Amino acid sequence: EGDLTENIILIESLEEAKRVSIDVNEKVAIAQETEVKINEAREEYREAANRGALLFFALGEMFKIHSFYHYSLAAFTAVFLRAIDFAGKKYTGPPIHVSKYMEMVQIS
């Protein structure tokens, strides 16, 4: 009862806690690296998302000019996908980058 170094259950419990702590710290480091990669990838698409939103709201507001210009979400999707297809066919360089999509969506 008196000497803590002779308490085997306590020592094993502390060793297990230490192993778990090391494992958790390793997983936290991996999660932080993954978070950085996700944030970088998200930022690459931010401008494309802004352009897509601009296109969506521009199409949505065109009915104010004339009722003939009333677009649905399906119509917007068709225009957006056509721009992406057009960008892929027109561009013959290395794999399409987000900036090329944005340029083609703006042109369409």
Helices and strands as residue ranges (DSSP letters): G 4-6, H 8-61, G 62-64, H 73-90, H 98-107
